[in-house]
Amino acid sequence: MNALPKQMTIDEFVAWEERQELRYQFDGFSARAMTRGAVAHAIVQANLLRALFDHLRGSPCRALGSELKVRTDTSVRYPDALITCSPKNLRSTFVCDPVVIFEILSRSSARQDLGAKNAEYQTLPSLKRYVALHQNHAAAEVFHRDAEGEWSYEFVTAGATLEMPEVGVSVPLAEIYEGVEFAP
């Protein structure tokens, strides 16, 4: 593995990261190794992808997991899940036109996911909805773009349904959090 460069451009990062065994994100300034997730994160991600696969069946849209990168003007990120609705080059490691992006929040990632990543993702012209799912309680922080291009915020709690009209999907939060036991 090559030494972790201190500073680089986004294009230098893309070329460097493709040669690495591990996955790295680029925040516009430096490469950062991807961290491991907890069991709750893995369950939420698996449930989310299963629900999205089921609800998108027969649609031109596809749910994809955290193996693929999203490039903004200033960063390269690996979202926990995303939905795209256009044909893909099956050899590509990037998704250029996500319609919905999902991140699963942890104590260590929440500030970054709700702050910098949120701002970066909102610069993508194709993106209509950014969903940040909590892993310590059944809730989602949802940012969505309206017809005029303005972003709105909604907090969705346990017992509610995560609405994604952009892709014709509604998923009860109970499906996403099935099997996750929360501390009292």
C-alpha positions as CSV (number, residue, x, y, z in Angstrom):
1,M,0.0,0.0,0.0
2,N,1.3,3.5,-0.8
3,A,1.8,6.0,2.0
4,L,-1.2,8.2,2.7
5,P,-0.6,11.5,0.9
6,K,-1.0,14.6,3.0
7,Q,-2.6,16.9,0.4
8,M,-3.8,16.3,-3.1
9,T,-6.3,17.4,-5.7
10,I,-9.6,15.5,-6.2
11,D,-8.2,14.0,-9.4
12,E,-5.0,12.9,-7.7
13,F,-7.0,11.3,-5.0
14,V,-9.2,9.3,-7.5
15,A,-6.1,8.0,-9.2
16,W,-4.4,7.2,-5.9
17,E,-7.4,5.6,-4.2
18,E,-8.0,3.2,-7.2
19,R,-4.7,1.6,-6.4
20,Q,-5.4,1.0,-2.7
21,E,-6.5,-2.1,-1.0
22,L,-8.6,-0.2,1.6
23,R,-11.3,2.3,0.8
24,Y,-10.7,6.0,1.5
25,Q,-12.9,9.1,1.3
26,F,-11.7,12.5,0.2
27,D,-13.0,15.6,2.0
28,G,-11.6,18.1,-0.4
29,F,-8.3,18.3,1.5
30,S,-7.0,14.9,2.4
31,A,-7.7,11.2,2.2
32,R,-9.3,9.5,5.2
33,A,-9.5,5.7,5.6
34,M,-13.0,4.3,6.0
35,T,-13.9,3.2,9.5
36,R,-15.6,0.0,10.4
37,G,-19.3,-0.1,11.5
38,A,-21.1,-1.6,14.4
39,V,-23.6,-4.5,14.3
40,A,-26.5,-2.0,14.5
41,H,-25.1,-0.1,11.5
42,A,-24.8,-3.4,9.5
43,I,-28.3,-4.4,10.4
44,V,-29.8,-1.0,9.5
45,Q,-27.9,-1.0,6.2
46,A,-28.9,-4.6,5.3
47,N,-32.6,-3.9,6.1
48,L,-32.5,-0.7,4.2
49,L,-31.1,-2.3,1.1
50,R,-33.5,-5.2,1.3
51,A,-36.5,-2.9,1.6
52,L,-35.3,-0.7,-1.2
53,F,-34.7,-3.7,-3.5
54,D,-38.2,-5.0,-2.8
55,H,-39.9,-1.6,-3.3
56,L,-37.9,-0.7,-6.4
57,R,-38.5,-4.1,-8.1
58,G,-39.8,-3.5,-11.7
59,S,-38.7,0.2,-11.6
60,P,-35.8,1.6,-13.6
61,C,-34.3,2.7,-10.3
62,R,-31.7,0.6,-8.4
63,A,-30.5,0.6,-4.8
64,L,-26.8,0.2,-4.4
65,G,-24.6,-0.2,-1.4
66,S,-21.5,1.3,0.1
67,E,-19.1,-0.2,-2.4
68,L,-19.6,2.7,-4.9
69,K,-18.3,6.2,-4.7
70,V,-20.1,9.5,-5.3
71,R,-18.0,12.4,-6.5
72,T,-19.0,16.0,-5.8
73,D,-17.1,19.1,-6.9
74,T,-14.9,18.9,-3.9
75,S,-15.1,15.4,-2.4
76,V,-15.3,11.7,-3.0
77,R,-17.6,9.7,-0.6
78,Y,-18.9,6.2,-0.1
79,P,-22.5,6.6,1.0
80,D,-24.0,3.7,3.0
81,A,-26.6,3.3,0.3
82,L,-28.1,5.2,-2.7
83,I,-30.7,5.1,-5.4
84,T,-30.0,5.8,-9.0
85,C,-32.4,5.7,-11.9
86,S,-30.2,5.6,-15.0
87,P,-28.3,2.8,-16.7
88,K,-24.9,2.2,-15.3
89,N,-21.5,1.2,-16.7
90,L,-21.1,-2.1,-14.8
91,R,-17.3,-1.6,-14.5
92,S,-17.6,1.9,-13.0
93,T,-16.7,2.4,-9.3
94,F,-18.6,5.8,-9.3
95,V,-22.3,6.7,-9.4
96,C,-22.6,10.1,-11.0
97,D,-26.3,10.7,-10.7
98,P,-27.7,9.5,-7.4
99,V,-31.3,10.5,-6.7
100,V,-31.4,9.5,-3.1
101,I,-28.4,9.1,-0.8
102,F,-28.4,7.4,2.6
103,E,-25.9,7.7,5.5
104,I,-26.2,5.8,8.8
105,L,-25.2,8.0,11.7
106,S,-22.9,6.9,14.5
107,R,-21.5,9.0,17.3
108,S,-18.2,9.4,15.4
109,S,-19.8,10.2,12.0
110,A,-23.0,12.2,12.8
111,R,-21.4,15.7,12.7
112,Q,-19.6,15.0,9.4
113,D,-22.7,13.2,7.9
114,L,-25.1,16.0,8.9
115,G,-22.7,18.8,8.2
116,A,-20.0,18.6,5.5
117,K,-21.3,15.5,3.6
118,N,-24.8,17.0,3.6
119,A,-23.6,20.2,2.1
120,E,-21.4,18.3,-0.5
121,Y,-24.2,16.0,-1.5
122,Q,-26.7,18.9,-1.9
123,T,-24.4,20.3,-4.7
124,L,-25.2,17.2,-6.9
125,P,-27.8,18.3,-9.5
126,S,-29.4,14.8,-9.6
127,L,-29.9,14.5,-5.8
128,K,-33.5,15.0,-4.6
129,R,-33.2,13.5,-1.1
130,Y,-30.5,12.9,1.5
131,V,-31.5,10.6,4.4
132,A,-29.4,10.3,7.5
133,L,-30.6,7.3,9.5
134,H,-29.8,7.0,13.2
135,Q,-28.5,3.7,14.5
136,N,-29.1,4.3,18.2
137,H,-32.8,5.0,17.9
138,A,-35.4,4.6,15.1
139,A,-35.3,8.0,13.4
140,A,-34.2,9.7,10.2
141,E,-33.1,13.2,9.3
142,V,-34.4,13.9,5.8
143,F,-33.3,16.7,3.5
144,H,-35.2,17.0,0.3
145,R,-35.2,19.3,-2.7
146,D,-38.5,20.8,-3.8
147,A,-39.6,21.7,-7.3
148,E,-37.9,25.1,-7.0
149,G,-34.6,23.6,-6.0
150,E,-34.8,24.6,-2.3
151,W,-33.9,22.2,0.4
152,S,-36.2,21.4,3.3
153,Y,-35.7,19.3,6.5
154,E,-37.9,16.7,8.1
155,F,-37.3,14.6,11.2
156,V,-39.0,11.2,10.8
157,T,-39.5,9.1,14.0
158,A,-40.4,5.5,15.0
159,G,-43.8,4.4,13.7
160,A,-43.6,6.7,10.7
161,T,-42.9,6.0,7.0
162,L,-39.9,7.2,5.1
163,E,-41.4,8.8,1.9
164,M,-39.4,9.0,-1.3
165,P,-41.8,10.2,-3.9
166,E,-38.9,10.9,-6.3
167,V,-38.6,7.1,-6.8
168,G,-42.2,6.1,-5.9
169,V,-41.2,4.4,-2.7
170,S,-42.4,4.5,0.9
171,V,-40.6,2.4,3.5
172,P,-41.9,2.1,7.1
173,L,-39.0,2.9,9.6
174,A,-40.0,-0.4,11.3
175,E,-38.7,-2.3,8.2
176,I,-35.4,-0.4,8.4
177,Y,-34.9,-1.0,12.1
178,E,-36.2,-4.6,12.3
179,G,-33.9,-6.6,14.6
180,V,-32.2,-3.6,16.1
181,E,-32.5,-3.5,19.9
182,F,-32.1,0.0,21.4
183,A,-30.8,0.7,24.8
184,P,-33.5,2.2,27.1
